[in-house]
Amino acid sequence: MASAIIKAIKAIPKLWNAAVEKVKAGYRAFKSWWENSVPQWIKNLMTGVTIYDIYQEIRNLIGL
């Protein structure tokens, strides 16, 4: 399911760029950004997926 969330984030370049920036800044920065900036419709895709799962998936995608 994390892949569907990543796909939704990537569909909005501004959101994807912010996600990558926050992942590079660390998990706390990413979690805060997620909780305060990500649209609810994307958060609604999170059944069975944690913020940490998404963070790790993005880290893997960008090679960190």
C-alpha positions as CSV (number, residue, x, y, z in Angstrom):
1,M,0.0,0.0,0.0
2,A,2.9,2.3,0.5
3,S,3.5,2.3,-3.2
4,A,0.0,3.8,-3.8
5,I,0.7,6.5,-1.4
6,I,4.1,7.3,-3.0
7,K,2.4,7.3,-6.4
8,A,-0.2,9.9,-5.1
9,I,2.6,12.0,-3.6
10,K,4.6,11.9,-6.8
11,A,1.6,13.0,-8.9
12,I,1.9,16.4,-7.2
13,P,5.5,17.6,-8.0
14,K,5.5,20.3,-5.3
15,L,4.4,17.7,-2.7
16,W,7.0,15.2,-3.9
17,N,9.8,17.7,-3.7
18,A,8.7,18.7,-0.2
19,A,8.6,15.0,0.8
20,V,12.1,14.4,-0.5
21,E,13.4,17.5,1.3
22,K,11.9,16.4,4.6
23,V,13.2,12.8,4.2
24,K,16.6,14.2,3.7
25,A,16.2,16.3,6.9
26,G,15.3,13.2,8.9
27,Y,12.3,11.3,10.3
28,R,11.2,13.9,12.8
29,A,11.1,16.6,10.0
30,F,9.2,14.2,7.7
31,K,6.7,13.2,10.3
32,S,5.9,16.8,11.3
33,W,5.6,17.7,7.6
34,W,3.3,14.7,7.0
35,E,1.0,15.5,9.9
36,N,0.8,19.2,9.0
37,S,1.0,19.5,5.2
38,V,-0.1,16.3,3.5
39,P,-3.7,16.5,2.1
40,Q,-6.2,14.3,3.9
41,W,-7.1,12.3,0.8
42,I,-3.5,11.0,0.7
43,K,-3.6,10.2,4.4
44,N,-6.8,8.3,3.9
45,L,-4.8,5.8,1.7
46,M,-2.8,4.8,4.8
47,T,-4.7,1.7,5.8
48,G,-2.1,-0.7,7.3
49,V,0.8,1.7,6.5
50,T,2.6,3.9,8.9
51,I,4.3,7.2,8.4
52,Y,7.6,5.4,9.0
53,D,6.8,2.9,6.2
54,I,6.3,5.8,3.8
55,Y,9.5,7.6,5.1
56,Q,11.5,4.4,4.5
57,E,10.0,3.9,1.0
58,I,11.0,7.4,0.0
59,R,14.5,7.0,1.5
60,N,14.9,3.9,-0.6
61,L,13.6,5.6,-3.8
62,I,16.0,8.5,-3.4
63,G,19.0,6.3,-2.5
64,L,19.5,7.2,1.2
